[in-house]
Amino acid sequence: MQSENQGRYKRKALDLDEIKQRQLNKRMRRRVFYVALFSVLILVSTAICFFVLFKIKTVSVEGLTRYSEEEILEAFGVEKGTNLYAFDKDDKEKSLVTALPYINNVIIERDLPTTVIIHVEEKEPCMYVDINEEKYLLTDDMHILEYTASEDKLYGLLKIRMEPKNVRRCIVGEKLEFMDARTGDIIAQAYDEMINAGVLSRVGYIDANNRFGIYLGLDDCYDVYMGDIDEFDTKLYFAKGIADKLHSLGNRGEKGRIDVSEINKGIFTPE
């Protein structure tokens, strides 16, 4: 009798476990169903948004000074009616900078639900290089903006005197490359030092064909021998002081050579 009761209790325990397992399985199936249903709804909603909503109706350009809006939009290359997320924003920003040399930076903004805004920052030329009588406008980091035959575009820009043999690559839209890889950095540093010293407007040219023997044209009168780029700021102040002293002595317009390659002495040699 006792063994029969034990068997009965065991079957009841088994029945309860089986019922609990069935209930657990049912809850799991229900959970999986709802997760799957939610996922399908998300996919459907995404598809509706992608193919039906968020289509481009307006593309606006902000910050233009040189390029027309039509040129920017042509380079952008995304048609109205395209989904806002159908293009890679980073790729488009890079392609615009590459296609239009005067553009320094681009930020593309998606303004939901139907607008793209292209924010443009442009570069300004501050130097030019004359290679075989072909003139190229440059930024302060040696980026080539354009080829020009117009003397008017050169007014107020610093001239880089450079022999063709010392130029490796000169292509509009790219950086000017020199045979000596350090030359570009040296010219850029010299340009910054001229600004800091307040003499940029007085310098007509820089000659860095030999980076250990740099020359500047000062006040349309003096060829200033600077030596290398070391202590360039001190040499600039020294050259400026000598030129100002010569002007004060009534020698304004007298041409000659100023040597400040050694910062402890300066030498003026009349032409």
The 8 nearest C-alpha neighbors of each residue, nearest first, counted from 0:
[[1, 3, 2, 4, 5, 6, 7, 8],
 [0, 2, 4, 3, 5, 6, 7, 8],
 [1, 3, 5, 4, 0, 6, 7, 8],
 [2, 4, 0, 6, 1, 5, 7, 8],
 [5, 3, 7, 1, 6, 2, 8, 0],
 [4, 6, 2, 8, 7, 3, 9, 1],
 [5, 7, 9, 3, 4, 8, 2, 10],
 [6, 8, 4, 10, 9, 5, 3, 11],
 [9, 7, 11, 5, 10, 6, 12, 4],
 [8, 10, 6, 12, 7, 11, 5, 13],
 [11, 9, 13, 7, 12, 8, 14, 6],
 [12, 10, 14, 8, 13, 9, 15, 7],
 [11, 13, 9, 15, 10, 14, 8, 16],
 [14, 12, 10, 16, 11, 15, 17, 9],
 [13, 15, 11, 17, 12, 16, 10, 18],
 [16, 14, 18, 12, 17, 13, 11, 19],
 [17, 15, 19, 13, 18, 14, 20, 12],
 [16, 18, 20, 14, 15, 19, 13, 21],
 [17, 19, 15, 21, 20, 16, 14, 22],
 [20, 18, 22, 16, 17, 21, 23, 15],
 [21, 19, 23, 17, 22, 18, 24, 16],
 [20, 22, 24, 18, 23, 19, 25, 17],
 [21, 23, 25, 19, 20, 24, 18, 26],
 [24, 22, 20, 26, 25, 21, 19, 27],
 [25, 23, 27, 21, 26, 22, 20, 28],
 [24, 26, 22, 28, 23, 27, 21, 29],
 [25, 27, 29, 23, 24, 28, 30, 22],
 [28, 26, 30, 24, 29, 25, 31, 23],
 [29, 27, 31, 25, 30, 26, 32, 24],
 [28, 30, 32, 26, 27, 31, 25, 33],
 [31, 29, 27, 33, 32, 28, 26, 34],
 [30, 32, 28, 34, 29, 33, 35, 27],
 [33, 31, 29, 35, 30, 34, 36, 28],
 [32, 34, 36, 30, 35, 31, 37, 29],
 [35, 33, 37, 31, 36, 32, 38, 30],
 [34, 36, 38, 32, 33, 37, 31, 39],
 [35, 37, 33, 39, 38, 34, 32, 40],
 [38, 36, 40, 34, 39, 35, 33, 41],
 [39, 37, 35, 41, 40, 36, 34, 42],
 [38, 40, 42, 36, 41, 37, 43, 35],
 [41, 39, 37, 43, 38, 42, 44, 36],
 [40, 42, 38, 44, 39, 43, 45, 37],
 [43, 41, 39, 45, 40, 44, 46, 38],
 [42, 44, 40, 46, 45, 41, 39, 47],
 [45, 43, 41, 47, 46, 42, 40, 48],
 [46, 44, 42, 48, 47, 43, 49, 41],
 [45, 47, 49, 43, 48, 44, 50, 42],
 [48, 46, 44, 51, 50, 45, 49, 43],
 [49, 47, 52, 45, 46, 51, 50, 44],
 [50, 48, 46, 47, 51, 45, 52, 82],
 [49, 51, 47, 48, 46, 52, 82, 54],
 [50, 52, 47, 48, 49, 53, 54, 46],
 [51, 53, 48, 54, 49, 50, 47, 112],
 [54, 52, 112, 113, 83, 82, 48, 55],
 [55, 53, 82, 80, 81, 113, 52, 83],
 [54, 56, 113, 80, 79, 81, 114, 57],
 [55, 57, 113, 79, 114, 80, 54, 58],
 [56, 58, 114, 55, 115, 59, 113, 79],
 [59, 57, 115, 116, 114, 60, 56, 55],
 [60, 58, 116, 117, 57, 115, 61, 114],
 [59, 61, 117, 116, 118, 68, 62, 58],
 [62, 60, 118, 63, 119, 117, 59, 116],
 [61, 63, 119, 118, 120, 64, 60, 121],
 [64, 62, 61, 65, 119, 66, 60, 67],
 [63, 65, 66, 62, 121, 67, 120, 119],
 [64, 66, 63, 67, 101, 121, 102, 68],
 [67, 65, 64, 70, 63, 68, 71, 69],
 [66, 68, 70, 69, 71, 65, 63, 64],
 [67, 69, 71, 70, 72, 60, 66, 63],
 [68, 70, 72, 67, 71, 73, 66, 74],
 [71, 69, 73, 67, 68, 72, 74, 66],
 [72, 70, 68, 74, 69, 73, 75, 67],
 [73, 71, 75, 69, 74, 70, 68, 76],
 [72, 74, 70, 76, 75, 71, 69, 77],
 [73, 75, 71, 76, 72, 95, 70, 98],
 [76, 74, 72, 73, 77, 71, 95, 91],
 [75, 77, 73, 74, 72, 78, 91, 71],
 [78, 76, 75, 79, 81, 72, 86, 73],
 [79, 77, 81, 80, 76, 55, 75, 72],
 [80, 78, 55, 81, 56, 77, 57, 54],
 [79, 81, 55, 54, 78, 56, 82, 83],
 [82, 80, 54, 79, 55, 78, 83, 85],
 [81, 83, 54, 85, 84, 53, 55, 49],
 [84, 82, 53, 54, 85, 55, 81, 109],
 [83, 85, 82, 86, 87, 49, 53, 81],
 [84, 86, 82, 83, 81, 87, 49, 77],
 [87, 85, 84, 88, 83, 91, 77, 82],
 [86, 88, 90, 89, 91, 85, 84, 92],
 [87, 89, 91, 90, 86, 92, 107, 108],
 [90, 88, 92, 91, 87, 93, 107, 106],
 [91, 89, 93, 87, 92, 88, 94, 86],
 [90, 92, 94, 88, 93, 89, 95, 87],
 [91, 93, 89, 95, 105, 90, 94, 88],
 [92, 94, 90, 96, 91, 95, 97, 89],
 [93, 95, 97, 91, 96, 92, 98, 90],
 [96, 94, 98, 92, 97, 93, 99, 74],
 [95, 97, 93, 102, 94, 99, 98, 100],
 [98, 96, 94, 95, 99, 93, 100, 172],
 [97, 99, 95, 96, 94, 100, 74, 172],
 [98, 100, 96, 97, 101, 102, 95, 172],
 [101, 99, 172, 144, 102, 97, 98, 96],
 [102, 100, 122, 121, 99, 144, 103, 123],
 [103, 101, 121, 100, 96, 122, 99, 104],
 [102, 104, 121, 122, 120, 101, 96, 105],
 [103, 105, 120, 102, 119, 96, 121, 106],
 [106, 104, 119, 92, 118, 120, 107, 117],
 [105, 107, 118, 117, 108, 92, 119, 104],
 [108, 106, 117, 116, 118, 88, 105, 92],
 [107, 109, 116, 115, 110, 117, 106, 118],
 [110, 108, 115, 111, 114, 116, 107, 83],
 [109, 111, 114, 115, 108, 112, 113, 116],
 [112, 110, 113, 109, 114, 53, 83, 115],
 [111, 113, 53, 110, 114, 54, 52, 55],
 [114, 112, 55, 53, 56, 111, 54, 57],
 [115, 113, 57, 110, 55, 58, 56, 111],
 [116, 114, 58, 109, 108, 110, 57, 59],
 [115, 117, 59, 108, 58, 107, 60, 118],
 [116, 118, 107, 60, 106, 61, 59, 119],
 [119, 117, 61, 106, 105, 62, 60, 107],
 [120, 118, 105, 62, 61, 104, 63, 117],
 [121, 119, 104, 103, 102, 62, 105, 118],
 [120, 122, 102, 103, 101, 119, 123, 104],
 [123, 121, 103, 101, 102, 124, 120, 138],
 [122, 124, 138, 125, 121, 101, 137, 144],
 [125, 123, 138, 137, 136, 126, 122, 144],
 [124, 126, 156, 138, 139, 137, 123, 157],
 [127, 125, 157, 156, 137, 158, 124, 136],
 [126, 128, 136, 158, 137, 135, 159, 157],
 [127, 129, 159, 135, 134, 158, 130, 160],
 [128, 130, 134, 133, 132, 131, 160, 135],
 [131, 129, 133, 132, 163, 128, 134, 161],
 [130, 132, 133, 129, 163, 162, 134, 161],
 [131, 133, 130, 129, 134, 128, 148, 135],
 [134, 132, 130, 129, 131, 135, 146, 148],
 [133, 135, 129, 128, 147, 146, 132, 130],
 [136, 134, 146, 127, 128, 145, 147, 137],
 [135, 137, 127, 144, 145, 124, 143, 126],
 [138, 136, 143, 126, 124, 127, 142, 141],
 [137, 139, 124, 142, 141, 140, 125, 123],
 [138, 140, 141, 187, 125, 137, 126, 190],
 [139, 141, 138, 142, 187, 183, 137, 174],
 [142, 140, 138, 174, 137, 175, 139, 143],
 [141, 143, 174, 138, 137, 140, 173, 175],
 [144, 142, 137, 171, 172, 173, 174, 136],
 [145, 143, 100, 136, 137, 101, 171, 172],
 [146, 144, 171, 136, 135, 143, 147, 172],
 [145, 147, 135, 134, 136, 148, 171, 144],
 [146, 148, 149, 134, 135, 145, 136, 133],
 [147, 149, 150, 134, 146, 133, 152, 135],
 [150, 148, 151, 147, 152, 153, 134, 146],
 [149, 151, 153, 152, 148, 154, 147, 134],
 [150, 152, 149, 153, 154, 148, 155, 147],
 [153, 151, 150, 154, 149, 147, 156, 136],
 [154, 152, 150, 151, 156, 155, 127, 149],
 [153, 155, 151, 156, 152, 150, 157, 149],
 [154, 156, 153, 157, 200, 125, 152, 203],
 [157, 155, 126, 125, 153, 154, 158, 127],
 [156, 158, 126, 204, 203, 127, 125, 159],
 [159, 157, 204, 127, 126, 128, 160, 203],
 [160, 158, 128, 205, 204, 127, 161, 206],
 [159, 161, 206, 205, 158, 128, 129, 204],
 [160, 162, 208, 159, 163, 206, 130, 165],
 [161, 163, 164, 165, 208, 130, 160, 166],
 [164, 162, 165, 166, 130, 161, 131, 167],
 [163, 165, 162, 166, 167, 178, 161, 177],
 [164, 166, 178, 163, 162, 177, 167, 208],
 [167, 165, 177, 163, 178, 164, 168, 176],
 [166, 168, 177, 178, 176, 165, 169, 164],
 [169, 167, 176, 166, 175, 170, 177, 174],
 [168, 170, 175, 176, 171, 167, 166, 174],
 [171, 169, 173, 172, 168, 143, 175, 174],
 [172, 170, 143, 145, 173, 144, 169, 146],
 [171, 173, 100, 143, 144, 170, 97, 142],
 [174, 172, 171, 170, 143, 142, 175, 169],
 [175, 173, 142, 141, 143, 176, 172, 169],
 [174, 176, 169, 141, 168, 142, 143, 173],
 [177, 175, 168, 167, 174, 166, 169, 178],
 [178, 176, 166, 167, 179, 180, 165, 182],
 [177, 179, 167, 165, 166, 180, 176, 164],
 [178, 180, 177, 181, 182, 165, 176, 183],
 [179, 181, 182, 177, 178, 183, 176, 184],
 [182, 180, 184, 179, 183, 185, 177, 210],
 [181, 183, 185, 184, 180, 179, 186, 177],
 [184, 182, 186, 185, 181, 187, 141, 180],
 [185, 183, 187, 181, 186, 182, 188, 140],
 [184, 186, 182, 188, 183, 187, 189, 181],
 [185, 187, 189, 183, 188, 184, 190, 182],
 [186, 188, 184, 190, 185, 189, 139, 140],
 [189, 187, 185, 191, 190, 186, 184, 192],
 [188, 190, 186, 192, 187, 191, 185, 193],
 [189, 191, 187, 193, 188, 192, 186, 194],
 [192, 190, 194, 188, 193, 189, 195, 187],
 [191, 193, 195, 189, 194, 190, 232, 196],
 [194, 192, 199, 196, 190, 198, 191, 195],
 [193, 195, 197, 191, 192, 199, 196, 198],
 [196, 194, 192, 197, 193, 191, 198, 232],
 [195, 197, 193, 194, 198, 192, 236, 232],
 [196, 198, 194, 195, 199, 193, 200, 192],
 [199, 197, 201, 193, 200, 196, 194, 202],
 [198, 200, 193, 202, 201, 194, 197, 190],
 [199, 201, 198, 202, 155, 197, 203, 157],
 [202, 200, 218, 198, 199, 217, 203, 219],
 [203, 201, 217, 199, 216, 200, 204, 218],
 [204, 202, 216, 157, 158, 217, 201, 219],
 [203, 205, 158, 216, 157, 215, 159, 202],
 [204, 206, 215, 159, 214, 160, 207, 158],
 [207, 205, 160, 214, 213, 208, 159, 215],
 [206, 208, 213, 209, 210, 205, 214, 212],
 [209, 207, 161, 206, 210, 162, 165, 213],
 [208, 210, 207, 212, 211, 213, 206, 182],
 [211, 209, 207, 212, 213, 227, 208, 182],
 [212, 210, 227, 209, 226, 213, 228, 207],
 [211, 213, 226, 209, 210, 227, 214, 225],
 [212, 214, 207, 226, 225, 206, 210, 227],
 [215, 213, 224, 206, 223, 225, 205, 222],
 [216, 214, 205, 223, 204, 222, 217, 206],
 [215, 217, 222, 204, 203, 202, 221, 223],
 [216, 218, 202, 221, 219, 201, 220, 215],
 [217, 219, 201, 220, 202, 221, 216, 203],
 [220, 218, 217, 221, 216, 203, 202, 201],
 [221, 219, 254, 218, 252, 217, 253, 255],
 [220, 222, 217, 255, 256, 254, 216, 223],
 [221, 223, 216, 256, 215, 257, 217, 224],
 [222, 224, 257, 215, 214, 256, 258, 221],
 [223, 225, 214, 258, 226, 259, 257, 213],
 [226, 224, 260, 213, 259, 214, 223, 227],
 [225, 227, 212, 260, 213, 211, 224, 228],
 [228, 226, 211, 212, 229, 210, 213, 225],
 [227, 229, 231, 230, 185, 226, 189, 211],
 [230, 228, 231, 227, 226, 232, 234, 233],
 [231, 229, 233, 232, 228, 234, 262, 227],
 [230, 232, 234, 228, 229, 233, 235, 189],
 [231, 233, 235, 234, 230, 192, 236, 196],
 [234, 232, 236, 235, 230, 231, 237, 262],
 [235, 233, 237, 231, 232, 236, 259, 238],
 [234, 236, 238, 232, 237, 233, 239, 231],
 [237, 235, 239, 233, 234, 238, 240, 232],
 [236, 238, 234, 240, 235, 239, 233, 241],
 [239, 237, 235, 241, 240, 236, 234, 242],
 [238, 240, 236, 242, 237, 241, 235, 243],
 [241, 239, 243, 237, 238, 242, 236, 244],
 [240, 242, 244, 238, 243, 239, 245, 237],
 [243, 241, 245, 239, 244, 240, 238, 246],
 [244, 242, 246, 240, 245, 241, 239, 247],
 [245, 243, 247, 241, 246, 242, 240, 248],
 [244, 246, 242, 248, 250, 247, 243, 241],
 [247, 245, 251, 250, 243, 249, 248, 244],
 [246, 248, 244, 249, 245, 243, 250, 251],
 [249, 247, 245, 246, 250, 244, 251, 243],
 [248, 250, 246, 247, 251, 245, 252, 244],
 [249, 251, 246, 245, 253, 248, 252, 247],
 [252, 250, 246, 253, 249, 245, 247, 248],
 [251, 253, 220, 254, 250, 219, 246, 218],
 [254, 252, 250, 251, 220, 255, 269, 270],
 [255, 253, 220, 270, 221, 252, 269, 256],
 [254, 256, 269, 270, 221, 268, 222, 220],
 [255, 257, 222, 268, 221, 267, 223, 269],
 [258, 256, 267, 223, 266, 224, 222, 268],
 [257, 259, 224, 266, 265, 260, 223, 267],
 [260, 258, 265, 261, 225, 262, 234, 224],
 [259, 261, 226, 225, 258, 224, 262, 234],
 [262, 260, 259, 263, 264, 265, 258, 226],
 [261, 263, 264, 259, 234, 260, 265, 233],
 [262, 264, 261, 265, 259, 260, 237, 234],
 [265, 263, 262, 261, 259, 266, 260, 258],
 [266, 264, 259, 258, 267, 257, 263, 262],
 [265, 267, 258, 257, 268, 264, 259, 256],
 [268, 266, 257, 256, 269, 258, 265, 255],
 [267, 269, 256, 255, 257, 270, 266, 258],
 [270, 268, 255, 254, 256, 267, 253, 257],
 [269, 255, 254, 268, 256, 253, 221, 267]]
